[in-house]
Amino acid sequence: MARPCLKTISPRHGFVVEAVPTISGCDWYEYLTGDAPAHYAAVLDCTYEMTLDLVAANAITPAAAVAQVMKDEHWKVLPTHVKAIIKRVEED
């Protein structure tokens, strides 16, 4: 599930955030920080960077790397952002 928000751009890699994930009706990132879009944008940047590292170091697919990052860090990333991260990693 996702909750629409004001458009935010991730600071390091320019991912566009127009919605943030929710967990059981609660906006997880806003609960943590009080600023859900900005925090989620930072999570997207970190997920992208960690995915790049995993792909380079372990020669695994970008999809497997994103799944591993989300599992290891206990992050929830919207499917549209997962696709955007995978696409960008494949282009690099």
N, C-alpha and C positions, 0 to 999 in steps of 0.2 A: 504494500500500500504506500501511497505517497500523498503528501500534503503540498499543495501549490504554495509558492512563496514569491517574493519579489525577486526579479532576475539578479543573480550574483555571478561573478566570474571568479574562478579559482585563481589565486594570486600568482602561482608559479607556472602553470601550464595552460591556463585559459579555458578550462572546462566550464560550460554554461550550466548553471544551477537554476532551474525554474520550479523545482519541487524537491522536497526532502523526504526520506523514508520515515515511516511511522512503525511503531511496534505496539500491537494491541491498543491502537487508538491513541497512543502517547507519542509525542514527537521526541524521540530519543535524544537527538542532538541538542534541541532546545533545553531539555531537562538537564543535560550536562553543562551547557555553557550559557544559556540564555540568548544565544545568537545562532540559531539552527543553520541558516544558509551559509554563513561564513565558516562555521565549523565543518559542515559537510563538504564545502569546497576544499578545505584543507585536507580532509580525508581523501577526496578524489585525487589531489596532487600526490599525496603519500602513497596511495594505492598504485598509481601510475608509476611512480619512481621505484617502488618495491617490485612491481611486476617486471619492469625493465631489468632490474638486477637479477631476479630469478631466472628470467629467460636467458640472459647472457651467461650466468654462472652454471646453470643446470641443463641448458639446452632442452627445455620443456616448452610446450605451446603457450602462447599468451593466455588462452582460456584457462588452462590448468594453473598457470601462475596467478591469475586474478583470483581464482577460487581458493588457492592456497593462502594468499594474502588475507582474504576476507575471513577464512577459517582461523588462521593464526592470530589475527588482530581482533576478532569478534566484531567486525564491522559489517554493516548492511549497506550495500550499494545498489541503487536502482538499476534494473536491467538495461535501460537506455544508456546509463553511464558505463556499465560493464562493457557493452558493445563499443562505445566510444573509446574506452581505454584499450580494448583489444585491437581495434582498428588502428589507433595511433601507434601502438607497439609494433604491429605488423608493418607499418609504413617506415618505422625507424630503422 
